[in-house]
Amino acid sequence: MQTYTVKIPAIFYHDHMDRLGDELGLWEEIRKTKTWVEVRMDHQSYLGILGDAEFYADRKNHDCDWAALINSAKRTVKALRETTYSKAP
C-alpha cells in the first residue's frame, strides 16, 4: 500500500477533517503543533485532501473571512505536491 507522510498547515487540515473526517481512508497524525500537522495517509486520502485543497486554493471571489483558509489551502497543495509516497511494509 502506498502511504504519504507530509506536514500540512493546521488551518486547512482541521477544516478538511471537520468537513470530511468520515471519508474512507487511512489517516494517522504523527505530530502536530499550533501551525502544522504531520500526517501519514493512504493514496485515497492523499487524493481527497489534494482535491479539496486545490478547490479552496482556486477560489476567485471570496471575502476576508476566507483569506486564511485559502492561503492555508495553497500551502497544503504545495506541500502535497512536493511529497512522495513510500510503500508500507
Summary of the structure (lengths in Angstrom):
residues: 89
radius of gyration: 12.7
end to end distance: 8.0
largest distance: 45.5
contacts: 242
relative contact order: 0.27
helix: 51%
strand: 27%
